């Protein structure tokens, strides 16, 4: 009976691995489609939205690889994530749009980066201390792009005032 349980566990793990690999193939196919769309797209907002989806796919694939203890594979997707975040930030900068008057695209990217920073923090738990260089780099790039979007949307002076107020407020007692 114990032998059957062991074989059942092996079959279950094999099926789970197959499902994860199929999901990764689907995500890679979606990534390719979005990559083509971003190349064709002339509108900076449309291009940014495609790049946001690409960055999210990269994080999902990195998490999948990290959960499977393939940190080199995860690092490959994190490197691709960094490139996509730089690209999205560049598209918005080069658009010469006023984010304070028309924040579409800037706000979408800022919201996505907020969520992605949390995902990066969760992903970091899968990395041993001595192998965190790529995840740290991805987090710093996302944090920097997030701050750029905040500054663009609210203006540099307003974002500084908000930061100062945040640091000047006393901590509430629990």
Secondary structure, DSSP 8 states (H G I E B T S, - for coil): -HHHHHHHHHHHHHHHHHHHHHHHHHHHHHHHHHHHHHHH--SHHHHHHHHHHHHHHHHHHHHHHHHTT-HHHHHHHHHHHHHHHHHHHHHHHHTT--TTT--TTHHHHHHHHHHHHHHHHHHHTTS-GGG-HHHHHHHHHHHHHHHHHHHHHH-HHHHHHHHHHHHHS-----
